[in-house]
């Protein structure tokens, strides 16, 4: 208990001496100038009243960038490919070899290759129907 009191006293003593020294040598709080310039905020809605603000555009862009990977994964065969590769890994009895990063890097070219065939097939089917 006494060591805790000594520790608090050892921490507070330099602060108390600094306060006494500032009062004794005439450090006045009014003489100290603020280090920061005053802050001025103004809102001008007259110039672009119908336009979307820049902040809202940034928030929308960041939201789309955050959601876009999830949409791409949900709309492609990436999830199915990763599941098949991980099942194949477990079937061989290898729990953590190869690591998940290797499986993902192997799945991406397969998804890109499969995804590249889709628009061509749709175009051929559309032209075959005579539309």
C-alpha positions as CSV (number, residue, x, y, z in Angstrom):
1,X,0.0,0.0,0.0
2,X,2.8,2.4,0.9
3,X,4.6,1.7,-2.4
4,X,1.5,2.8,-4.3
5,X,1.4,6.1,-2.4
6,X,5.0,6.6,-3.1
7,X,4.5,5.9,-6.8
8,X,1.6,8.4,-7.0
9,X,3.7,11.0,-5.1
10,X,6.6,10.4,-7.5
11,X,4.4,11.1,-10.5
12,X,2.6,14.1,-9.1
13,X,5.6,15.9,-7.6
14,X,7.1,17.0,-10.9
15,X,3.8,18.3,-12.1
16,X,3.3,20.2,-8.9
17,X,6.8,21.8,-9.1
18,X,6.1,22.8,-12.7
19,X,2.9,24.5,-11.7
20,X,4.6,26.4,-8.8
21,X,7.4,27.4,-11.1
22,X,5.0,28.8,-13.7
23,X,3.1,30.9,-11.1
24,X,6.3,32.1,-9.4
25,X,7.9,33.2,-12.7
26,X,4.8,35.0,-13.8
27,X,3.5,32.8,-16.6
28,X,0.2,34.4,-17.4
29,X,-2.5,32.4,-19.2
30,X,-3.7,35.6,-21.0
31,X,-0.2,36.1,-22.5
32,X,-0.2,32.6,-24.1
33,X,-1.4,32.8,-27.7
34,X,-3.4,29.9,-29.2
35,X,-1.4,27.7,-31.5
36,X,-4.2,27.1,-33.9
37,X,-6.0,29.6,-36.2
38,X,-9.7,30.2,-35.5
39,X,-12.0,27.8,-37.4
40,X,-14.5,29.2,-39.8
41,X,-17.3,27.1,-41.4
42,X,-19.7,28.4,-44.0
43,X,-22.4,26.6,-46.0
44,X,-23.2,28.0,-49.4
45,X,-26.1,26.1,-51.0
46,X,-26.9,28.8,-53.6
47,X,-24.3,27.8,-56.1
48,X,-25.2,24.1,-56.6
49,X,-28.6,23.6,-55.0
50,X,-29.6,20.7,-57.3
51,X,-26.3,19.0,-57.6
52,X,-25.1,16.1,-55.5
53,X,-22.4,17.1,-53.0
54,X,-18.9,15.8,-53.3
55,X,-19.1,14.1,-49.9
56,X,-22.2,12.1,-51.0
57,X,-20.4,11.1,-54.2
58,X,-17.4,9.9,-52.2
59,X,-19.6,7.9,-49.8
60,X,-21.5,6.3,-52.8
61,X,-18.2,5.4,-54.5
62,X,-16.8,3.9,-51.3
63,X,-20.0,1.9,-50.7
64,X,-19.9,0.5,-54.3
65,X,-16.2,-0.4,-53.9
66,X,-17.0,-2.2,-50.7
67,X,-19.9,-4.2,-52.1
68,X,-18.6,-4.9,-55.5
69,X,-16.3,-7.9,-54.5
70,X,-19.2,-9.6,-52.8
71,X,-21.5,-9.1,-55.8
72,X,-18.8,-10.5,-58.2
73,X,-18.3,-13.5,-56.0
74,X,-22.0,-14.1,-55.7
75,X,-22.6,-13.8,-59.5
76,X,-19.8,-16.0,-60.7
77,X,-18.7,-19.6,-60.2
78,X,-15.9,-18.6,-57.8
79,X,-17.6,-19.9,-54.7
80,X,-18.3,-23.3,-56.4
81,X,-14.7,-23.5,-57.6
82,X,-13.3,-22.8,-54.2
83,X,-15.6,-25.4,-52.6
84,X,-14.6,-28.1,-55.1
85,X,-10.9,-27.3,-54.7
86,X,-11.1,-27.5,-50.9
87,X,-13.1,-30.7,-51.1
88,X,-10.4,-32.1,-53.3
89,X,-7.7,-31.0,-50.9
90,X,-9.5,-32.8,-48.0
91,X,-10.1,-35.9,-50.1
92,X,-6.3,-36.2,-50.5
93,X,-6.0,-36.0,-46.7
94,X,-4.2,-32.6,-46.8
95,X,-5.8,-30.3,-44.3
96,X,-3.8,-27.1,-44.8
97,X,-1.7,-27.9,-47.9
98,X,-2.0,-26.1,-50.2
99,X,-3.0,-23.0,-48.3
100,X,-6.3,-21.1,-49.0
101,X,-4.4,-18.3,-50.8
102,X,-3.1,-20.9,-53.3
103,X,-6.6,-22.2,-53.9
104,X,-8.0,-18.7,-54.5
105,X,-5.2,-17.9,-56.9
106,X,-5.9,-21.2,-58.8
107,X,-9.7,-20.5,-58.8
108,X,-9.5,-17.0,-60.3
109,X,-8.2,-18.0,-63.8
110,X,-10.8,-20.7,-64.0
111,X,-13.6,-18.3,-63.2
112,X,-12.2,-15.7,-65.7
113,X,-12.0,-18.4,-68.4
114,X,-15.5,-19.7,-67.7
115,X,-16.9,-16.1,-67.5
116,X,-15.3,-15.1,-70.8
117,X,-17.2,-17.9,-72.6
118,X,-20.7,-16.7,-71.4
119,X,-21.1,-13.5,-73.5
120,X,-20.0,-15.2,-76.7
121,X,-22.4,-18.1,-76.1
122,X,-25.3,-15.6,-75.4
123,X,-24.5,-13.7,-78.6
124,X,-24.4,-16.9,-80.7
125,X,-27.7,-18.1,-79.2
126,X,-29.2,-14.7,-79.8
127,X,-28.1,-14.6,-83.5
128,X,-29.3,-18.2,-84.0
129,X,-32.8,-17.2,-82.9
130,X,-32.9,-14.6,-85.6
131,X,-33.5,-11.6,-83.4
